[in-house]
């Protein structure tokens, strides 16, 4: 009998974001620097990713990993002249 493990919410969200992006695994691998074999095994549910690899993939997808319930700090003087960069989407982990 093979090992079974619970798929974490982060894994499920990251796999979904990868699928939603429409980006080919090879392209995602090149842009993120994550080994193509590692990425393929993660996509198939055969292995997990290190937090660093998950962060790299999320970054390429325009996402940010953060702890569940974490708040995003707002600048004191937010506005058009603040030079504030476009906010990234985020995962709830």
Secondary structure by P-SEA (a helix, b strand, c coil): cbbbbbbcaaaaaaaaaaaaacccaaaaaaaacccaaaaaaaaaccccccaaaaaaaaaaacbbbbcccbbbbbccccccccccccbbbbbcc
